Structure formats: structure tokens, C-alpha cells
Amino acid sequence: MDDRFDLSFKNKEVRVWIYIMVPSITASVLLILFTEIANPYINLIPAIAWTLYYIWRFFFRRKQKKEVANTA
């Protein structure tokens, strides 16, 4: 059970998720509420942010695996 997920700010993945997702969700909600744009593409802002997070996470985990392999 060494691969348990730590849901705290000590975990870099949680910090990056919050840094990316909270501003994107806030921006999309504010755009929906305070503009009269009836554009369905505003809903893509969180989806793009989510995709960027998982791309970053892929490279971050790959880097971690390489570091573990180099130390072993």
C-alpha cells in the first residue's frame, strides 16, 4: 500500500490541480454569470484545464519513475 494518495498541499499533484482548476472554473462561472454571451464554448475552459493537468501529470509521473529507476 505504498501508492496511497495523499490529499493535502504536501502533494504536488494536488497543488497543481488546485492552481489550474480553481481559476479556470472561477473564470468560466464568472463569464457565464456576468456576460450575455450565449456561447457553449465557455464550458470548454474547465475541460481544457483538466486536459492540461493530466498532460502535466503524465510527464510528472514519468519523471518520477525515471528518478526511482536511476536511484535503484
Secondary structure, 3 states (H helix, E strand, C coil): CCCCCCCCCCCHHHHHHHHHHHHHHHHHHHHHHHCCCCCHHHHHHHHHHHHHHHHHHHHHHHHHHHHHHHHC
